[in-house]
Every structure is written in structure tokens, then in C-alpha cells.
Amino acid sequence: DCAMEFKDGIQLTLEKPESAELHFHRLGKMPLSLNRQQTETILQVLNDTSSYVWGELGTPYFDSYFTFHDQDGNCIGYTDFSFEGQTYSTPSLAKMKWGLLNENAREKLLVAIGSEMKR
């Protein structure tokens, strides 16, 4: 299934997003707009099969989520995310398995959004 997704160019956000936001599951915490470089890094991590630990997970817990938007502001992709490394993307792809990022991928994603987390 992963090989077919790569062959057919199937990935999270079929078109390049114009914008992305990081949202939090905390009242009063406004979403953060992400720049193009952050967005590209996040999508690169999420679409790479080597980013994931391949195996069954426990009960998922998500404390934030990313939304990806086209030029008209329509949501073209969504990823639940926990700072411990669990993810679940919509649309869901075989290459993402159950969505547990390995330590290297998790760190790369956290570095990409790190400057935003300080605000």
C-alpha cells in the first residue's frame, strides 16, 4: 500500500497548502499561523514512512492539531498531534501506519514549531 501511495503521488494534502495553523486543545489558546518552511517540514515528516514506529499503539491522546488550507482558506488536511509523538492524519494514509513518530521525526517536527511554542 505504501509503494502504491508513493507511485501515485498520494500524500497528506494532495495540493500544496497556502497556509497552516497549529491549534491547541486548551481554552483561550489561539491557533498559531505557521510559515511556509514550517509547513513544508511538518508535511515532509508526516509523509515519510521512515518517520514512524511501525507497531500497535496504546490509546491515542492528542493535545494539539495542525490544519492545512488551500488558497481559498478551505481545509485540505488535518493532523491530530501530541507532543509525545502520536499523530493521526486525515486523510489517513497507509504510509502513516498508526501514527507514532520515532524520536528523530518527533524532534524534527518540534524544532520546526519550536519558535511558535515560545509565543
MIVO-443828 format. One record per residue: z, y negated, x of N, C-alpha, C in turn. Coordinates in nm, 4 decimals. Atoms other than C-alpha are relative to their C-alpha. Last residue first. Layout:
BEGIN
R         nZ         nY         nX        caZ        caY        caX         cZ         cY         cX
R          Z          Y          X          Z          Y          X          Z          Y          X
...
// end
This chain:
BEGIN
R         nZ         nY         nX        caZ        caY        caX         cZ         cY         cX
R    -0.0019     0.1155     0.0895     2.1946    -3.2763     0.4793     0.0924     0.0232    -0.1164
R    -0.0982     0.0950    -0.0457     2.2785    -3.0265     0.7534     0.0099    -0.1220    -0.0920
R    -0.1344    -0.0437     0.0414     2.1007    -2.7447     0.5707     0.1067    -0.1004     0.0393
R    -0.0212     0.0338     0.1403     1.7677    -2.9262     0.5977     0.1417     0.0337    -0.0451
R    -0.0176     0.1452     0.0076     1.7789    -2.9189     0.9775     0.0245    -0.0453    -0.1430
R    -0.1253     0.0487    -0.0555     1.8397    -2.5459     0.9668     0.0226    -0.1486    -0.0127
R    -0.0635     0.0863     0.1006     1.5502    -2.4578     0.7351     0.1276    -0.0654     0.0508
R     0.1001     0.0825     0.0671     1.3213    -2.3230     1.0073     0.0629    -0.0945    -0.1014
R     0.0345     0.1090    -0.0914     1.6175    -2.2032     1.2153    -0.0994    -0.0942    -0.0679
R    -0.1122     0.0944    -0.0004     1.7397    -2.0010     0.9159    -0.0246    -0.1175     0.0945
R     0.0000     0.0724     0.1271     1.3974    -1.8389     0.8726     0.1119    -0.1041    -0.0035
R     0.1182     0.0864    -0.0002     1.3722    -1.7446     1.2404    -0.0052    -0.0848    -0.1280
R    -0.0281     0.1122    -0.0898     1.7292    -1.6104     1.2343    -0.1161    -0.0992     0.0024
R    -0.1007     0.0826     0.0665     1.6564    -1.3925     0.9311     0.0288    -0.1247     0.0833
R     0.0691     0.0730     0.1070     1.3393    -1.2637     1.0964     0.0961    -0.0941    -0.0731
R     0.0946     0.0924    -0.0617     1.5260    -1.1667     1.4164    -0.0699    -0.0866    -0.1057
R    -0.0736     0.1122    -0.0589     1.8204    -1.0144     1.2274    -0.0939    -0.1043     0.0608
R    -0.0703    -0.0404    -0.1206     1.6038    -0.7945     1.0050     0.0596    -0.1257     0.0647
R     0.0562     0.0472    -0.1256     1.5263    -0.9275     0.6605     0.0784     0.0570     0.1173
R    -0.1070     0.0321    -0.0944     1.6297    -0.7139     0.3645    -0.0635    -0.0401     0.1320
R    -0.0267     0.1382    -0.0331     1.3613    -0.7438     0.0961     0.1188    -0.0290     0.0887
R    -0.1105     0.0468     0.0834     1.3386    -0.4157    -0.0888     0.0479    -0.1375     0.0428
R    -0.0924    -0.1076     0.0326     0.9942    -0.3393     0.0542     0.1086    -0.0508    -0.0931
R    -0.1344     0.0579    -0.0022     0.8322    -0.6723     0.1476     0.1077     0.1025    -0.0301
R    -0.0364     0.0300    -0.1389     0.4979    -0.5160     0.2449     0.1400    -0.0588     0.0122
R    -0.0448    -0.1214    -0.0692     0.4768    -0.3579    -0.1019     0.0491    -0.0321     0.1396
R     0.1032    -0.0713    -0.0744     0.4573    -0.7009    -0.2651     0.0589     0.1202     0.0716
R    -0.0589    -0.0975    -0.0904     0.6613    -0.8714    -0.5353    -0.1115     0.0810     0.0654
R     0.0243    -0.1412     0.0295     0.5015    -1.1782    -0.6909     0.0565     0.0911     0.1077
R     0.0878    -0.0164     0.1152     0.7675    -1.2961    -0.6987    -0.1249    -0.0806     0.0282
R     0.1075     0.0940     0.0286     0.9836    -1.2493    -0.3920    -0.0764     0.0379    -0.1253
R     0.0805    -0.0646     0.1038     1.3204    -1.0849    -0.3433    -0.1033    -0.1018    -0.0444
R     0.1027     0.0777     0.0682     1.5146    -1.1615    -0.0279    -0.0573     0.0806    -0.1148
R     0.0690    -0.0685     0.1085     1.8332    -1.0432     0.1416    -0.1002    -0.0948    -0.0647
R     0.1297    -0.0579    -0.0301     1.9145    -1.1968     0.4787    -0.0698     0.0767    -0.1099
R    -0.0246    -0.1247    -0.0716     2.2856    -1.2840     0.4819    -0.1297     0.0753     0.0265
R    -0.0131     0.0354    -0.1398     2.1887    -1.6421     0.3895     0.0381     0.1213     0.0856
R    -0.1408     0.0132    -0.0364     2.0724    -1.5007     0.0598     0.0058    -0.0289     0.1493
R    -0.0399    -0.0127    -0.1398     1.7234    -1.5653    -0.0702     0.1508    -0.0093     0.0127
R    -0.1459     0.0046    -0.0063     1.5368    -1.5412    -0.4006     0.0395     0.0273     0.1436
R    -0.0745    -0.0986    -0.0792     1.1688    -1.6069    -0.3409     0.1490    -0.0271    -0.0105
R    -0.1457     0.0160     0.0147     0.9265    -1.7748    -0.5798     0.0669     0.1078     0.0833
R    -0.0771    -0.1035    -0.0678     0.5517    -1.8292    -0.5630     0.1483    -0.0336    -0.0052
R     0.0926    -0.1088    -0.0323     0.2759    -2.0316    -0.7301     0.0693     0.1133     0.0768
R    -0.0637    -0.0983    -0.0873     0.4984    -2.2853    -0.9104    -0.0957     0.1167     0.0201
R    -0.0271    -0.1290     0.0630     0.2759    -2.5568    -1.0545     0.0615     0.0957     0.1013
R    -0.1428    -0.0191     0.0208     0.3108    -2.9018    -0.8967     0.0371     0.1306    -0.0677
R    -0.0358     0.0545     0.1305    -0.0572    -2.9908    -0.9391     0.1484     0.0155    -0.0321
R     0.0201     0.1452    -0.0013    -0.1288    -2.9471    -0.5659     0.0344    -0.0657    -0.1330
R     0.1372     0.0415    -0.0286     0.0228    -2.5974    -0.5739    -0.0107    -0.1520    -0.0092
R     0.0752     0.0700     0.1050     0.3946    -2.5218    -0.5503    -0.1410    -0.0350     0.0444
R     0.1213     0.0459    -0.0650     0.6228    -2.2812    -0.3628    -0.0925    -0.0536    -0.1084
R     0.1143     0.0079     0.0901     0.9793    -2.2279    -0.4813    -0.1159    -0.0606     0.0774
R     0.1113     0.0865    -0.0366     1.2530    -2.1031    -0.2500    -0.1007    -0.0009    -0.1139
R     0.1361    -0.0477     0.0223     1.5823    -1.9599    -0.3685    -0.1001    -0.1060     0.0424
R     0.0993     0.1060     0.0013     1.9536    -1.9814    -0.2991    -0.1361     0.0604    -0.0327
R    -0.0676     0.1282     0.0175     2.2796    -1.7873    -0.3150    -0.0966    -0.1177     0.0013
R     0.0808     0.1117    -0.0465     2.1304    -1.4432    -0.3756     0.0739    -0.1302    -0.0255
R    -0.0700     0.1232     0.0338     2.3250    -1.1195    -0.4023    -0.0821    -0.1136     0.0598
R     0.0420     0.1279    -0.0575     2.1496    -0.7841    -0.4075     0.0857    -0.1160    -0.0498
R     0.0222     0.0960     0.1069     2.3464    -0.4682    -0.4841    -0.0396    -0.1343     0.0595
R    -0.1043     0.0008     0.1018     2.3106    -0.2305    -0.1925    -0.0376    -0.0996    -0.1091
R    -0.1045     0.1016    -0.0116     1.9897    -0.1853    -0.0058     0.1087     0.0247    -0.1025
R    -0.0628     0.0422     0.1252     1.7564     0.1103     0.0425     0.1128    -0.0978     0.0282
R    -0.0977    -0.0939     0.0514     1.5515     0.1297     0.3573     0.0605    -0.0548    -0.1271
R     0.0573    -0.0872     0.1016     1.2936    -0.0531     0.5640     0.1012     0.1061    -0.0401
R    -0.0659    -0.1279    -0.0242     1.4595    -0.3414     0.7445    -0.0469     0.0905    -0.1135
R    -0.0921    -0.0684     0.0908     1.2124    -0.6243     0.7083     0.0610     0.1263     0.0587
R    -0.1178     0.0829     0.0271     1.0428    -0.8853     0.9246     0.1102     0.0765    -0.0724
R    -0.0986    -0.0228    -0.1067     0.7977    -0.6295     1.0702     0.1252    -0.0855    -0.0179
R    -0.0730    -0.1255     0.0222     0.6131    -0.6250     0.7364     0.1068     0.0245     0.1064
R     0.0117    -0.0870    -0.1172     0.5216    -0.9933     0.7826     0.0834     0.1270    -0.0216
R     0.1213    -0.0809     0.0130     0.4607    -1.1880     0.4594    -0.0202     0.0993     0.1140
R    -0.0027    -0.0804     0.1222     0.8163    -1.3261     0.4297    -0.1197     0.0938    -0.0127
R    -0.1080    -0.0992    -0.0058     0.8329    -1.4418     0.7925    -0.0071     0.0928    -0.1209
R     0.0350    -0.0925    -0.1080     0.4940    -1.6169     0.7822     0.1042     0.1119     0.0089
R     0.1006    -0.0927     0.0519     0.5791    -1.7684     0.4439    -0.0433     0.1014     0.1055
R    -0.0628    -0.0837     0.1036     0.9010    -1.9194     0.5813    -0.0995     0.1028    -0.0523
R    -0.0879    -0.0954    -0.0679     0.7263    -2.0467     0.8948     0.0636     0.0958    -0.0999
R     0.0836    -0.0978    -0.0695     0.4449    -2.2060     0.6935     0.0841     0.1059     0.0706
R     0.0620    -0.0853     0.1011     0.6929    -2.3764     0.4598    -0.0839     0.1086     0.0652
R    -0.1047    -0.0876     0.0532     0.8998    -2.5123     0.7472    -0.0593     0.1002    -0.0981
R    -0.0343    -0.0949    -0.1063     0.5853    -2.6467     0.9159     0.1077     0.0983    -0.0474
R     0.1066    -0.0994    -0.0151     0.4603    -2.8056     0.5914     0.0340     0.1058     0.1053
R     0.1255     0.0515    -0.0541     0.7877    -2.9859     0.5181    -0.0988     0.1149     0.0212
R     0.0288    -0.0551    -0.1315     1.0562    -2.8553     0.2853    -0.1339    -0.0536     0.0491
R     0.1436    -0.0122    -0.0254     1.1960    -3.0530    -0.0051    -0.0206     0.0483     0.1428
R     0.0488     0.0674    -0.1199     1.5629    -2.9812    -0.0663    -0.1499     0.0232     0.0138
R     0.0950    -0.0741    -0.0824     1.6921    -2.8952    -0.4117    -0.0462    -0.0847     0.1189
R     0.1401     0.0251     0.0321     1.9978    -3.0897    -0.5316    -0.0917     0.0844     0.0897
R     0.0751    -0.0041    -0.1269     2.3462    -2.9434    -0.5006    -0.1485    -0.0097    -0.0342
R    -0.0045     0.1267    -0.0702     2.5426    -3.0572    -0.8085    -0.0741    -0.0035     0.1318
R     0.0121     0.1195     0.0822     2.6135    -2.7097    -0.9379     0.0094    -0.1246     0.0867
R    -0.1262     0.0740     0.0065     2.5628    -2.4419    -0.6787    -0.0238    -0.1249    -0.0826
R    -0.0702    -0.0417     0.1215     2.2928    -2.1738    -0.6906     0.1391    -0.0626    -0.0025
R    -0.1298    -0.0651    -0.0194     2.0892    -2.3623    -0.4311     0.0612     0.0367    -0.1340
R    -0.0961     0.0264     0.1074     1.7218    -2.4577    -0.4252     0.1271     0.0790     0.0273
R    -0.1117    -0.0924    -0.0119     1.4892    -2.4791    -0.1237     0.1033    -0.0432    -0.1028
R    -0.1372     0.0499     0.0116     1.1642    -2.6512    -0.2093     0.0975     0.1148     0.0209
R    -0.1000    -0.1055     0.0199     0.8002    -2.6018    -0.1228     0.1372    -0.0657    -0.0064
R    -0.1402     0.0371    -0.0204     0.4885    -2.8158    -0.1288     0.0890     0.1208    -0.0229
R    -0.0032     0.1414    -0.0370     0.1099    -2.8009    -0.1143     0.1423    -0.0463     0.0274
R    -0.0781     0.0941     0.0809     0.1103    -2.4230    -0.1138    -0.0081    -0.1429     0.0536
R    -0.0933     0.0716    -0.0864    -0.1787    -2.2346     0.0473     0.0791    -0.1009    -0.0843
R     0.0562     0.1230    -0.0533    -0.3351    -2.0072    -0.2118     0.1062    -0.0709     0.0823
R     0.1405    -0.0298    -0.0282    -0.2496    -1.6439    -0.2750    -0.0732    -0.1224     0.0517
R     0.0853     0.1166     0.0248     0.1165    -1.7382    -0.2532    -0.1424     0.0296     0.0442
R    -0.0773     0.0939     0.0815     0.3032    -1.4327    -0.1225    -0.0704    -0.1342     0.0068
R    -0.1242     0.0469    -0.0606     0.0296    -1.2196     0.0228     0.0741    -0.0898    -0.0983
R    -0.1026     0.0236     0.1019    -0.2792    -1.0211    -0.0720     0.1301    -0.0372     0.0698
R    -0.0534     0.1364    -0.0132    -0.5535    -1.0635     0.1853     0.1051    -0.0353    -0.1034
R     0.0481     0.0830     0.1101    -0.7397    -0.7516     0.0650     0.0544    -0.1433     0.0048
R     0.1463    -0.0071     0.0064    -0.7035    -0.5649     0.3947    -0.0544    -0.0964    -0.1043
R     0.0540     0.0722    -0.1156    -0.3393    -0.6798     0.4377    -0.1529    -0.0057    -0.0067
R    -0.0332     0.1419     0.0179    -0.2458    -0.5721     0.0845    -0.0539    -0.0838     0.1157
R     0.0891     0.0537     0.1025    -0.4349    -0.2417     0.1261     0.0273    -0.1497    -0.0217
R     0.1317     0.0135    -0.0617    -0.2525    -0.1710     0.4539    -0.0998    -0.0600    -0.0988
R    -0.0041     0.1163    -0.0895     0.0815    -0.2400     0.2837    -0.1365    -0.0246     0.0628
R     0.0000     0.1197     0.0820     0.0000     0.0000     0.0000     0.0000    -0.1259     0.0862
// end
